[in-house]
Amino acid sequence: MRYLTALLLGLVFLATVGCSGFVFFSSNGTLLVAVTINPTVGNPINFPNNTVPFVATGSFSGATNAVTLTNVLWTVESPFFSNGVQNSGHASIDQNGNATCATAFTGSVQVFATVPANSSQPVSFTNNKVASATLVCP
């Protein structure tokens, strides 16, 4: 009987919190629906210290206003969970979204913000939303 009770409790637990990487609701009952980055196109000559401060905002299910996201994984060239080149050296971005162009590079670079879709779980290959913007290097 104890085995059956433990088995039933285990099944109830798995059904409640999810398994196999499925995403359920966060602690406040909302999921991240969309991510945007501002500015959508940034040119360092228009910002102090030739550094573009990118900001990621998110829209959550059940919420009316977008909020500034703080748990962002910032990358240039390709999103965090991709097999592409993370940074070819054309630009850099810090953990706060501040991007700068390499000294000798002229052209455009994609900037990516990767955030967890379910904020009560860590960002992962299956639990993420991605947005992109463009850094124009003069």
Buried (B, 14 or more C-beta within 10 A) or exposed (E): EEEEEEEEEEEEEEEEEEEEEEBEEBEEEBBBBEBBBBBEEBBBEEBEEBBBBBBBBBBBEEEEEBEEBEEBBBBBBBBBBBEEEEBEEBBBBEEEBBBBBBEEBEEBBBBBBBBBBBBBBEBEEEBBBBBBBBBBBE
